[in-house]
């Protein structure tokens, strides 16, 4: 019990919360960027444009079948060889955005395909262009259907930020390792603290998703 009391000192808890703040920051930025890029890629893949859609689909399939850890290593250790050397946090954000964009692209494509084809035909019949019909008619319906899958993917992204500790990003996992690295008796208390923090953030996001689902009556 004394190990828990010592491990959860004000200094250590503040240090953990600093790491959690970095985790949340990386997650939020990556979510926003991957949502935008993934939506664009998903629409392009759905549109079946000659060559462009096929190339986009190939890139998405490749990224979806690569481990996130490999992409993180490439952005931090590989890009400097190409003349671009990001710091640890930008490298983590870039890696997660690239990886999650591929996942979101498939969710977007599936969501669009779930909208009845007659919706597009009806919109085009009223004189809308393809882009206007997609923006005003198809995507609003599609995104409602995507919410559960999107939230699930974003929760996975939050948990995947722990992989960024491999390039010494000062996130929750890294700060926890620093604390129990100074005292091996703090390992279990730190694991417990991390579990609680990850659970609170991810479960809170799940509750938000359920609230949105009920509000828009998916």
C-alpha positions in Angstrom: 0.0 0.0 0.0 2.9 2.4 0.8 4.1 1.9 -2.8 0.8 3.2 -4.1 0.8 6.2 -1.7 4.4 7.1 -2.7 3.8 6.5 -6.4 0.7 8.8 -6.4 2.5 11.8 -5.0 1.4 15.2 -6.2 4.6 15.5 -8.3 4.1 12.2 -10.0 0.4 12.7 -10.7 1.1 16.1 -12.1 3.8 14.6 -14.3 1.3 11.9 -15.5 -1.3 14.5 -16.3 1.3 16.4 -18.4 1.8 13.2 -20.4 -1.9 12.8 -20.7 -2.2 16.3 -22.0 0.3 15.5 -24.8 -1.6 12.2 -25.6 -4.8 14.1 -25.9 -3.2 16.9 -28.0 -1.7 14.3 -30.4 -5.0 12.5 -30.6 -7.1 15.6 -31.3 -4.8 16.9 -34.0 -4.4 13.5 -35.6 -8.2 12.9 -35.5 -8.9 16.3 -37.2 -6.3 15.8 -39.9 -7.1 12.2 -40.6 -10.8 12.9 -40.8 -10.2 15.6 -43.4 -7.6 13.6 -45.4 -9.5 10.3 -45.0 -12.8 11.9 -46.2 -11.0 13.2 -49.3 -9.4 9.8 -50.0 -12.7 8.0 -49.4 -14.6 10.2 -51.8 -11.9 9.9 -54.4 -11.9 6.1 -54.1 -15.7 6.0 -54.3 -15.9 8.3 -57.3 -14.2 5.7 -59.6 -12.2 8.2 -61.5 -9.9 6.6 -64.0 -6.5 5.7 -62.6 -6.8 8.2 -59.8 -9.3 6.0 -57.9 -7.2 2.9 -58.5 -4.0 4.5 -57.4 -5.7 6.0 -54.3 -7.2 2.6 -53.5 -3.8 0.9 -53.8 -2.2 3.5 -51.5 -5.0 3.0 -48.9 -4.7 -0.8 -49.0 -0.9 -0.6 -48.5 -1.2 1.7 -45.6 -4.0 -0.3 -43.9 -1.9 -3.4 -44.0 1.2 -1.8 -42.5 1.8 -1.7 -38.7 1.5 1.7 -37.2 4.8 1.2 -35.5 6.6 0.9 -38.8 5.0 4.1 -40.1 6.1 5.9 -36.9 9.7 4.6 -37.4 9.7 5.8 -41.0 8.4 9.3 -40.2 11.0 9.8 -37.5 14.0 7.9 -38.7 13.4 7.6 -42.4 12.2 11.0 -43.4 15.5 12.7 -42.3 17.2 10.7 -45.0 14.9 12.4 -47.5 15.7 15.9 -46.2 12.8 16.3 -43.7 13.5 15.9 -40.0 10.4 16.4 -37.8 10.5 16.6 -34.1 9.1 13.7 -32.0 5.5 15.1 -31.6 5.1 16.3 -35.3 6.5 12.9 -36.4 3.9 11.1 -34.2 1.1 13.2 -35.5 2.2 12.7 -39.1 2.5 8.9 -38.7 -0.9 8.6 -37.0 -2.6 10.9 -39.5 -1.2 8.9 -42.4 -2.3 5.6 -40.9 -5.7 6.7 -39.6 -6.5 8.5 -42.9 -6.3 5.1 -44.7 -8.7 3.6 -42.1 -11.1 6.6 -42.3 -11.1 6.5 -46.1 -12.5 3.0 -46.1 -15.1 4.0 -43.5 -16.1 7.0 -45.6 -16.3 4.9 -48.8 -18.5 2.3 -47.0 -20.7 5.0 -45.6 -21.3 6.6 -49.0 -22.0 3.2 -50.5 -24.7 2.7 -47.8 -26.6 5.7 -49.1 -29.2 4.6 -51.6 -28.0 5.2 -55.2 -31.3 7.0 -56.0 -30.3 9.8 -53.7 -27.5 10.8 -56.1 -29.6 10.3 -59.2 -32.4 12.4 -57.7 -29.9 15.2 -56.8 -28.4 15.2 -60.3 -31.9 15.3 -61.8 -32.6 18.5 -60.0 -29.6 20.1 -61.7 -26.9 19.7 -59.0 -23.4 18.9 -60.1 -21.7 15.8 -58.8 -19.8 17.7 -56.1 -22.9 19.7 -55.0 -24.9 16.4 -54.7 -22.1 14.8 -52.8 -21.7 17.8 -50.4 -25.4 18.6 -49.8 -27.2 15.2 -50.2 -24.9 12.2 -49.9 -22.3 13.1 -47.3 -24.7 14.4 -44.6 -26.5 11.0 -44.8 -23.3 9.0 -45.0 -21.6 10.7 -42.0 -24.6 9.9 -39.8 -24.1 6.2 -40.7 -20.4 6.4 -40.1 -20.5 7.8 -36.5 -20.2 4.5 -34.6 -17.3 3.3 -36.9 -15.6 6.6 -36.8 -15.7 6.9 -33.0 -14.4 3.3 -32.7 -11.5 4.2 -34.9 -10.7 7.4 -33.0 -10.7 5.5 -29.7 -8.2 3.1 -31.3 -6.1 6.0 -32.3 -6.1 7.4 -28.7 -4.8 4.0 -27.4 -2.3 3.8 -30.3 -0.6 7.0 -29.1 1.2 4.8 -26.6 3.3 3.5 -29.5 4.8 7.0 -29.9 6.8 6.3 -26.7 9.2 4.3 -29.0 10.5 7.7 -30.4 10.5 9.3 -26.9 7.4 11.4 -27.4 6.6 12.8 -23.9 3.1 11.3 -23.8 1.4 9.3 -21.0 3.2 6.1 -21.5 6.6 7.8 -21.7 6.0 9.8 -18.5 4.9 6.6 -16.7 8.0 4.8 -17.8 10.2 7.6 -16.4 8.4 7.4 -13.1 8.7 3.7 -12.6 12.2 3.7 -14.1 13.2 5.6 -11.0 11.6 3.1 -8.6 10.6 -0.4 -9.8 8.0 -0.6 -7.0 5.9 2.0 -8.9 5.3 -0.3 -11.9 1.9 -1.6 -10.9 0.7 1.8 -9.6 1.7 3.4 -12.8 0.1 0.8 -15.0 -3.1 1.2 -12.9 -3.0 5.0 -13.2 -2.5 4.7 -17.0 -5.4 2.2 -17.3 -7.7 4.6 -15.5 -6.7 7.6 -17.6 -7.0 5.8 -20.9 -10.4 4.4 -19.8 -11.7 7.7 -18.7 -10.8 9.4 -22.0 -11.9 6.5 -24.3 -15.1 5.7 -22.3 -16.0 9.4 -22.3 -15.7 9.5 -26.1 -17.9 6.4 -26.3 -20.6 8.1 -24.2 -20.4 11.1 -26.4 -20.9 8.9 -29.4 -23.9 7.2 -27.9 -25.4 10.6 -27.1 -24.9 11.8 -30.6 -26.4 8.6 -32.0 -29.5 9.1 -29.8 -29.8 12.7 -30.7 -29.8 12.2 -34.5 -31.6 8.9 -34.2 -29.3 6.8 -36.4 
